[in-house]
Amino acid sequence: MEAIKAPRGTYDVLGGESWKWARVVNTARGVADDFGFKEAILPIFEHTELFSRGIGDTTDVVEKEMYTFTDKGGRSITLRPELTASMVRAYLENGLRHGPQPVKLWGWGPMFRYERPQKGRYRQFAQIDFEILGVSSPFADVEIIDSSMEIYRRVGLSNLRVLINSVGCPRCRPDYRESLRKFFETGLDKLCETCRDRFDRNPLRILDCKKPECRELTDSAPPMIDSLCEECKEHFMSVTRGLEKLGADVSLDNKLVRGLDYYTKTAYEILSGDLGAQNAVCGGGRYDNLAEAIGGPGVPGVGFASGIERIIITMEAQGAFMGNEPGTDVFVISAAGAEYEASLLTHELRAKGVSSDMDFMGRSIKSQMKYASQTGAKFVCIIGEDEISSGTATVKNMKDGSQETTRRESVCGKILSWKEAWAQ
Ligand code: AMP
């Protein structure tokens, strides 16, 4: 029988990699704490309607990429392809709009999209997601963009490009849609098949197309910025001015419309030159009509989502990860017959806040030493035959090889003082 493999577009994150995930998620958590965002842990599956109404029927995500199934109760269920719609649903359903505003939420976890897998693009991938709900101030947009950049600053990413645009609002977008239709009408036969279809249904998405034949046309398409109503124009100016004041290097990208329909006013993306074809580490913007689209009252909101895999790929390409997977502070090595002592010593070390591990395989002292060094232990504690009879343990510093034999009851104190010196 053939061994079962993980489904296409999925992957396992194991010991050698998962510490990198922990570092990225912990950094995001630190930024969330410092910016006043509270964590939201939401369902991985939702009613399909949440996404078809929220994200938009004509988007690639809803049309082609959702993992949708009927559950045993006959409901149409979808594995979440993104988190924003769920965040807005949770905000409405839990009555958060009746409490103090705005509500700043963050979350992270797996998302699911049936896409063609390639480097940086998977069918199950993880996003970090920050949202500010209940506020239309442009300074909330500045805060969202700054919080995403703060994560990258803290994990040590450089060489990122921040692109920004305004996609207008229901007041000014219809006019822009019309001027785009007028512009594309004469060159319709030059567009790819997908964009010809978009011409009627959603002409803004033509601007997003990466095919060379479409790019040739879209390069000279009229920019949205020229069609913005006064309110959207003012909002955009305040956002860009606010970012400028923070020293952020941001460029206007007239073709940035993003793949999800719910955006209004601000849309932005952060790109890395070290990612290859799938070069976006982050995407976000304002979505003042999403709450209404899913059946709630009007609630403005702004947010971003960033792919954890892409952050890690960029960090690796830029050498932002220093060293290897961190090991335990101590590995306790014991001769045959000293297992109880080893177990007690490990227990005591852990109680003092020293991370420790021991041997369970009945290996020789020499191979336990090899294992300790392979797993990156900073120190070893040896309870060999001599140490058993004398009630002592030998403590060895793996960095410089120095060692000392000490009474068993002094081991914890010795390790703690060495650990302090190691950290300096
Ligand atoms: P989106 O939700 O499409 O705006 O995407 C936001 C971010 O999620 C992107 O900038 C990527 O970093 C990440 N992302 C989106 N789709 C995928 C995918 N299929 N695989 C890996 N990362 C993804």
Boltz pocket constraint, residues with backbone or C-beta under 6 A from the ligand:
constraints:
  - pocket:
      binder: B
      contacts: [[A, 81], [A, 82], [A, 113], [A, 115], [A, 120], [A, 121], [A, 122], [A, 123], [A, 124], [A, 125], [A, 126], [A, 127], [A, 259], [A, 270], [A, 280], [A, 281], [A, 282], [A, 283], [A, 284], [A, 305], [A, 306], [A, 307], [A, 308], [A, 309], [A, 310]]
      max_distance: 6.0
